[in-house]
Amino acid sequence: MSRKVEELILTVCRKHPEGVQDTALEAELPSVAVNDRAVAINSLLASLKLQILVNPADPSSHIYKASAVGDATRFKGLTAEDMLVYQCIQGAGNMGIWTRDMKQRTNLQQPKINKILKTLEERCLVKSIKSVQNASRKVYMLYELEPAKELTGGPWYGPDAFDSEFITVLQEATMSYINTKGDATLADIVRFIKETGISKQALQEDDVERIINTLECDGKIEGVEGDEDGLPHYRLPLMSIPEATPFTSIPCGVCPVFNECVEGGKISPQTCIYFDQWLDF
């Protein structure tokens, strides 16, 4: 009887790969007694044929999912608590999850979680990643996942810090290419960077677009609409932005309280020490 109930439960779960709640199991298997269903579910969980996960639509409830083929081998020897932590990490996707959040979601004590994480890491089921947003905090995700750019900082971060030299190299190469070609689209620049092998890692269009944006903001290139394709084309500016003007060479041009400076006031040209120093110079 128990084996038959297990098969019925797995059949329902496979019909709902996104997961099924206990109430749905009850509705689809009205002839199965509550106790028989509970015994079968526990047996399936113990044999790793079934997974229990937090319901994304309602974190206060849970759902059941049929395990993929091969999971029983991968997870062989893991306890129910090991699987609870694994599934908690699985639910976080490529953004990962912090141990404090694991504690809240699993109700396990921190020492226990640390021990489980060590087991999962040794079996290459999960891995830890340092976030560029908080270097002292590690987050955990499934071993096979590629971390989100929000965690790694994308291609602009090296192992320990922001890689400003790499950005400078890309900026100079991009400007040189635009100068040689006359004008270039985003796709042209992406292809150029890929073909020349300047970057050891693959850059996406949005990565290269950030480089282009920095060059535009610095006034080193400008974007114009293409006559034929209507796409943005980038070229060296016809008129360069001057590094300084007569106004920026005097203290007033960069003074943070310029708007409060008035003749005879508390802040005035007569009391400005920076103005005196500039005149002496």
N, C-alpha and C positions, 0 to 999 in steps of 0.2 A: 504493500500500500504506500509506504513512505517513498519508495523509488518512483512509483507512478506519479505521486504528487510533485516530486522534484522535477520530473520531466514536464509536467503541466506548467509549473512555475517558470521553468526555463523557456518554454514555448511562448508564454505571454511576454516575458522580458525581451525575447528576440524580435517580437512583433513591435516592440517599443524601444529601439536602440538608444533613444534619448533618456531612457530611464522610466520606471514605473513606481508609483506609490503603493503602499500596502492597501489603501482603500480601493485602488484600481484592480489589484490582484484579487481582492475579495469580491469585487463586482464581476470580474471575468471568470472566477472559479467559485460560483455560489454553492456548488455541491461539496466543496472541501471545507471541513470543520476548521475553526480558528486554531485549535491546538495542533491539528495535523499540518496546517500551513506553517505554523511557527516552527515545528520540529523540522519540516522539510527545508525551510529557509536557513535555519541554523546549520543543518547538514551541508547545504550548498555553500554557505559561507566558509565553513570549516574545510571543505574540499577545494576552495578557491574557484568554484564554478560560477559563483555569484559575487557581486561587489555591492557594498552598501555605501552610498555617497550622500553628502549634504545636497538637498534640493536647491538648485540655483534660484528657482522662483520663490522659494520660501525656506530660508536658512534654518527655521525652527523645525523643519521636517526633513525626512530623508527619502531617498529613492533607491531602487534596486536596478542593477544592470547585469546582464549576462556577460561573463568574462570572455575575452577573445581567445581564440584557439592558441595554445602555447602558453597562456598566462599561468596555468597550473604548474608548468615546469619552471617558469621564471620565479614564481613566488613560493616554490616548494620549501617548506621548513619555516616560513614566516608565521608569526603568531597573529591573532586577531588584532592586537594593539599595533603590531608592525604594519599591518594592512591599513589600519585606520589612519596612521600617520602618512603612509604612502598615498592613500586616496585623498587626503587633505592637501598634500603637495600637488598631486595630479590636478585637482580642481583649480589651483592657482595659475595653471598654464605657464606661459613663458615670462610672466611678470614675477614668478616666484612668490614665496611666502616666508615671513620672518618667524622665528621660533616662538615669540610671544603670541603671535596670532595662532600658531599651531596649538599652543596650550589652551587658548580660549575655545578653539573649535573642537578639540578632542577631549578636553577635561582631564588630560594626563599631566602629571607633574613634570617639571622641567628636567630633572635628572633622568627620568624615564624616556623623555623625548630625545634627549642627547644620546642616550644609549641606542635607541632605535635608529636615529639618524646615522650613527656610526655603522650599524649593521647594513642599512640601505646603501650607504656610500661604498662600503667594501664590496657589495654585490653589484655595483655599477647600476643601481636602479634610480638613484638620485644624485645630484651634485650641488655644491654650494657655489654661489656667485657673489662677489662684492659689488655693491651698488655704487656708482659714481656720485649719487646723490647723498650717500652716507657711507663713507669708506669703512667705518667701524662696524657696520651692520652687514651680516651675511644673510642672503635669502636662498631658499632651496627650491629646486625645480626638478622635473624628470630628467634623467641623464641624457636622453636623446634630443632634448629640446634646445633650440638656439635662443639665447637670452634676448629679450626685447631691447631695443635701442635705448629706451628710458633707463635701463639698468647699466648698460655698458658704455653709454655715451656715443655709441656708433663708432665709425672709423676714426673719429677725432681724438680718441683716448688711447694711450698706450697702456702698458701693464699697471702703471702707477699714477700717471698724471695726464693732463691735457697736452696733446702733441702739437704745439704751435709751429714747430719746424716743418712738419708734414703739411700743414695748411699753407705755409709760406711757399713751399715747393709747388703745390698744386696751383696756387694763385699765380705764381710766376710763369708756370707752364701754360696755364690757360690764357694769360695775357699775350704770351709769345705766339701761341697758336692763332689767336684772334688777329694779332698784328700781321701775321704771315698770310692768313686767309682773307683778310679784309673784313669779313663779318662771319659769324657762326651761330647756329642754333644750339639749343641745349643738347639735342640729340647728337649734333656734330662733336660737341665738346666731350660728351660722355664716351662716344666712340673713340675719339683721339686719346683720352686717358686710358681706355681699355687696351687699345692697340700698342701704345708706347710702353705699357707696363710700369708707369710711374708709381701706381699704387699696388702694393702687394695683395691687398684685399679688394674684392669686387665692390665698386661704388655704384649705388643706385642713382637714378635721376634726381631724387630729392636731395641726396648728398651733394652732388655736383651743383645743384641749384643753390645750395647754401653758399658754396664758394663764389658763385656768380653774384649772389646778393651782396656779399661782403665787398667785392670789387666795385659793384655799382654804388654802394654806400660811400666808399672811399673816393668815388669820382674817377676811378681808373678805367672803367668801361661804361658804356651806356647801352640801353636796350631800345630798339626801334622795331616797329611792325614791318614784317616782310612784305614787299610789293606783291609777290605772287602767292605765297602760301598763308599769309596772315599771321604767321607765327612770330614770336619775339626773336629778333636777331640781335646779336651783341657785337659791338665794335668799339674801337678806341674812341674816346670823346673828341668831337670836333673842336670844342673849347674846354680846356682843362680848368678845374677849380683851383684858384690860387691858394697857396699854403697860408698866406696871410694878406691882410689888407691894412691900409693906414690906420683903420680904427682898431683892429685887433692888436696892433703893436703898442697901444697905450693901455694903462691899467683899466681904464673905463670899459674897454671892449670885452674884458673877461671878468668884470667885477660882479660878484653874486648879489650885491646890495645896490646895484646901479639905479634901480627904480626908486630907492629911498634917499638917494643923494640929491640934496637941494641946497641952493645958495643960502648960507646962514643957518642951516639946520644942524642937528646933532651929527649927521653924516653929510659932509660937504667937501667940495674941492679944497677948501682952506685947511681942513683938518685931516685930509687923506695923506697918510705917511707914504703910501705906494706912489702917489702922484709926485710927491717931493723927491723920492728916490729916482723916479723916471726922469724928472727934470734935471737932477744932478748928473745923471748918466749922460 
